[in-house]
Amino acid sequence: IDEPLLQDAMKRLRSLIGLENIKKEVEEITKIVKYYQEIGKDVRTSFSLHSVFLGNPGTGKTTVARLLIQIYKALGILERGNLVECDRKSLVAAFVGQTAIKTNQIIDQAIGGGLFIDEAYSLSGHGPNDFGQEAIETLLKRMEDQRGQFVVIVAGYMEEMKQFLESNPSLMSRFDRQFVFEDYSLEQLFEIALSMFAETELTLSSEARELLHGYISKLVEQKHKYFGNARTIRKFVSEVIRRQNLRMAEMAPDKRTAEIINHVIASDIQDFSILEDGV
């Protein structure tokens, strides 16, 4: 066990806003793996590593996948600890016989680490002649032939992913560990927004904080099934930062103090239309 790497990855996981159920599950996985190692049990053959991440966009799935693979490396399960991120486009070719080649090439890159397939449900349900099925069959064969050598994480919307897994009995048996990523609450999204501003060393006036909270409140009230969560907040924060920077650029240099340069005010946030896709 690489204890420094494990502690670092776990610290970063615990520092994420929300995701309490995910943190608890990962803590439990870590304890069980350590126990198996202590009693000499082969973790790779007795422990399910392949996982399904269920949830809307912007709920932390990719971030957690990266950390989980690092944790598996720290525990000695994986050799390299790299994560290859892909989607249908990366796996499925346009011509007969090419999809297996393309999929195998991606899997080769993930050996010793993990393969993260976003919107994995898009590989199925396109008809009997769709090459997505070939990608699934290639993936399943490699997962069996090279059991324990790499981890596959498939991710996507809750209902679509359930249908995807139910479409193939082999998928259900390979992916028997599920992580549910809930939508963030109003207060969690507000905290995420503040942390994004802090990353660029920006602070908000009290009026700006009130406007920000009100904007996010309306986003949450009006959200639909495919609400973008932290992804939507990032778009919003990026636009506010752009406005703040433009305001600074238009100000005479001798008027800019250190405090003003690092301050977001109400006018930087006012007059946003309440739309889920950002601004």
NUROVEX-626517 format. One line per field, with one value per residue (C-alpha): chain; residue in three letters; x, y, z. Coordinates in steps of 0.02 Angstrom, whole numbers, plus 50000, padded with zeros to 5 digits. Example, Ala and Ser with C-alpha at 12.3 -4.5 7.8 and 13.67 -1.06 7.14 Angstrom:
2
mol <- A,A
type <- ala,ser
xx <- 50615,50684
yy <- 49775,49947
zz <- 50390,50357
//
This chain:
279
mol <- A,A,A,A,A,A,A,A,A,A,A,A,A,A,A,A,A,A,A,A,A,A,A,A,A,A,A,A,A,A,A,A,A,A,A,A,A,A,A,A,A,A,A,A,A,A,A,A,A,A,A,A,A,A,A,A,A,A,A,A,A,A,A,A,A,A,A,A,A,A,A,A,A,A,A,A,A,A,A,A,A,A,A,A,A,A,A,A,A,A,A,A,A,A,A,A,A,A,A,A,A,A,A,A,A,A,A,A,A,A,A,A,A,A,A,A,A,A,A,A,A,A,A,A,A,A,A,A,A,A,A,A,A,A,A,A,A,A,A,A,A,A,A,A,A,A,A,A,A,A,A,A,A,A,A,A,A,A,A,A,A,A,A,A,A,A,A,A,A,A,A,A,A,A,A,A,A,A,A,A,A,A,A,A,A,A,A,A,A,A,A,A,A,A,A,A,A,A,A,A,A,A,A,A,A,A,A,A,A,A,A,A,A,A,A,A,A,A,A,A,A,A,A,A,A,A,A,A,A,A,A,A,A,A,A,A,A,A,A,A,A,A,A,A,A,A,A,A,A,A,A,A,A,A,A,A,A,A,A,A,A,A,A,A,A,A,A,A,A,A,A,A,A,A,A,A,A,A,A
type <- ile,asp,glu,pro,leu,leu,gln,asp,ala,met,lys,arg,leu,arg,ser,leu,ile,gly,leu,glu,asn,ile,lys,lys,glu,val,glu,glu,ile,thr,lys,ile,val,lys,tyr,tyr,gln,glu,ile,gly,lys,asp,val,arg,thr,ser,phe,ser,leu,his,ser,val,phe,leu,gly,asn,pro,gly,thr,gly,lys,thr,thr,val,ala,arg,leu,leu,ile,gln,ile,tyr,lys,ala,leu,gly,ile,leu,glu,arg,gly,asn,leu,val,glu,cys,asp,arg,lys,ser,leu,val,ala,ala,phe,val,gly,gln,thr,ala,ile,lys,thr,asn,gln,ile,ile,asp,gln,ala,ile,gly,gly,gly,leu,phe,ile,asp,glu,ala,tyr,ser,leu,ser,gly,his,gly,pro,asn,asp,phe,gly,gln,glu,ala,ile,glu,thr,leu,leu,lys,arg,met,glu,asp,gln,arg,gly,gln,phe,val,val,ile,val,ala,gly,tyr,met,glu,glu,met,lys,gln,phe,leu,glu,ser,asn,pro,ser,leu,met,ser,arg,phe,asp,arg,gln,phe,val,phe,glu,asp,tyr,ser,leu,glu,gln,leu,phe,glu,ile,ala,leu,ser,met,phe,ala,glu,thr,glu,leu,thr,leu,ser,ser,glu,ala,arg,glu,leu,leu,his,gly,tyr,ile,ser,lys,leu,val,glu,gln,lys,his,lys,tyr,phe,gly,asn,ala,arg,thr,ile,arg,lys,phe,val,ser,glu,val,ile,arg,arg,gln,asn,leu,arg,met,ala,glu,met,ala,pro,asp,lys,arg,thr,ala,glu,ile,ile,asn,his,val,ile,ala,ser,asp,ile,gln,asp,phe,ser,ile,leu,glu,asp,gly,val
xx <- 50000,50064,50006,50054,49961,49811,49801,49818,49680,49564,49596,49549,49393,49338,49366,49236,49073,48927,48937,48925,48856,48997,49130,49058,49059,49239,49291,49208,49294,49462,49432,49378,49526,49648,49563,49575,49759,49790,49714,49799,49642,49662,49572,49569,49471,49360,49315,49208,49305,49202,49071,48920,48907,48727,48680,48655,48796,48902,48878,49061,49066,49226,49314,49272,49323,49497,49515,49448,49577,49713,49647,49651,49831,49877,49798,49906,49761,49813,49990,49981,49829,49794,49615,49569,49411,49306,49131,49041,49140,49303,49248,49133,49194,49094,49140,49120,49264,49340,49249,49336,49505,49461,49391,49541,49659,49569,49570,49757,49785,49686,49780,49850,49726,49545,49428,49290,49150,49035,48855,48888,48704,48735,48826,48662,48485,48528,48463,48535,48657,48734,48919,48896,48854,49022,49107,49011,49057,49240,49241,49159,49283,49433,49357,49348,49514,49610,49515,49595,49713,49603,49444,49296,49179,49023,48927,48768,48590,48501,48360,48460,48600,48479,48405,48581,48630,48466,48492,48631,48643,48833,48833,48729,48849,49008,48946,48872,48939,48838,48871,48726,48771,48628,48595,48676,48566,48548,48672,48797,48790,48812,48965,49033,49012,49104,49246,49261,49277,49405,49509,49537,49564,49401,49289,49108,49027,48877,48759,48845,48829,48643,48619,48721,48618,48456,48511,48559,48395,48297,48403,48364,48178,48168,48286,48234,48286,48451,48502,48690,48728,48909,48935,48801,48874,49046,48974,48891,49047,49154,49037,49038,49229,49231,49117,49224,49384,49305,49252,49432,49500,49388,49445,49591,49749,49773,49598,49631,49678,49722,49554,49454,49545,49499,49319,49156,49014,48828,48839,48947,48803,48647,48536,48569,48424,48378,48425,48490,48623,48717,48680
yy <- 50000,50172,50261,50440,50423,50344,50482,50617,50543,50516,50693,50762,50653,50712,50893,50883,50972,50854,50673,50605,50436,50418,50460,50331,50195,50230,50228,50057,49992,50047,49958,49797,49796,49822,49681,49562,49603,49571,49396,49356,49356,49400,49566,49560,49398,49420,49603,49695,49840,49884,50015,50111,50296,50355,50538,50699,50802,50907,50797,50749,50582,50613,50691,50544,50420,50499,50491,50313,50250,50337,50252,50082,50115,50166,50005,49903,49845,49940,49962,50131,50223,50319,50352,50350,50452,50414,50409,50324,50423,50357,50175,50156,50165,50201,50042,49854,49775,49940,49959,49811,49882,50055,49990,49877,50023,50125,49977,49951,50129,50090,49932,49957,50095,50136,50166,50294,50285,50435,50418,50231,50200,50276,50115,50019,50043,50100,49945,49773,49841,49972,49951,50002,49823,49769,49891,49818,49639,49686,49773,49627,49503,49606,49629,49440,49398,49530,49524,49633,49719,49871,49948,50002,50139,50172,50332,50420,50470,50359,50287,50273,50180,50058,50018,49998,49871,49776,49761,49633,49503,49507,49693,49665,49532,49633,49797,49751,49901,50061,50237,50360,50543,50651,50827,50960,51060,51249,51276,51153,51241,51408,51339,51270,51441,51529,51402,51434,51621,51585,51484,51646,51745,51840,51888,51946,52097,52061,52123,52012,51861,51893,51906,51748,51652,51713,51665,51489,51474,51509,51387,51249,51292,51284,51137,50995,50813,50854,50997,51029,51055,51113,51121,51255,51347,51348,51429,51561,51596,51608,51740,51840,51835,51895,52040,52084,52079,52188,52314,52318,52337,52488,52570,52691,52603,52730,52691,52503,52454,52276,52264,52322,52205,52053,52105,52055,52180,52175,52248,52100,51981,52084,52058,51874,51782,51627,51489,51315,51322,51460,51645
zz <- 50000,49950,50108,50056,49890,49977,50108,49975,49865,50013,50074,49904,49901,50073,50023,49884,49921,49952,49890,50067,50009,49883,50013,50132,49999,49950,50134,50151,49993,50062,50228,50144,50023,50168,50265,50116,50098,50282,50272,50106,50001,49816,49795,49605,49597,49749,49740,49613,49538,49384,49428,49366,49403,49398,49395,49301,49224,49340,49493,49512,49419,49321,49470,49582,49445,49437,49626,49638,49513,49614,49771,49685,49633,49810,49876,49757,49649,49493,49428,49341,49406,49246,49189,49005,48976,48822,48748,48604,48474,48545,48535,48384,48204,48047,47953,47980,48075,48133,48299,48383,48331,48394,48559,48589,48562,48695,48816,48787,48849,49007,49058,49231,49264,49224,49078,49104,48975,48985,48923,48903,48863,48691,48644,48639,48576,48400,48311,48268,48138,48251,48287,48469,48511,48440,48559,48707,48660,48637,48805,48895,48822,48877,49050,49066,48984,49083,49245,49377,49255,49227,49295,49190,49250,49146,49181,49130,49173,49298,49192,49031,49119,49201,49030,48960,49093,49076,48888,48911,49051,49040,49076,49232,49297,49261,49333,49501,49597,49579,49641,49640,49617,49679,49615,49723,49842,49832,49973,49899,49730,49817,49908,49743,49661,49802,49792,49604,49636,49771,49647,49550,49713,49693,49838,49828,49908,50019,49882,49754,49870,49889,49701,49674,49802,49725,49550,49603,49700,49541,49442,49568,49569,49379,49350,49236,49221,49136,49251,49235,49422,49448,49260,49247,49396,49314,49157,49263,49367,49209,49138,49301,49302,49121,49167,49318,49214,49079,49211,49274,49097,49069,49231,49233,49298,49438,49503,49522,49699,49751,49840,49688,49569,49675,49710,49626,49648,49616,49440,49386,49427,49389,49237,49205,49128,49227,49107,49148,49013,49099,49068
//
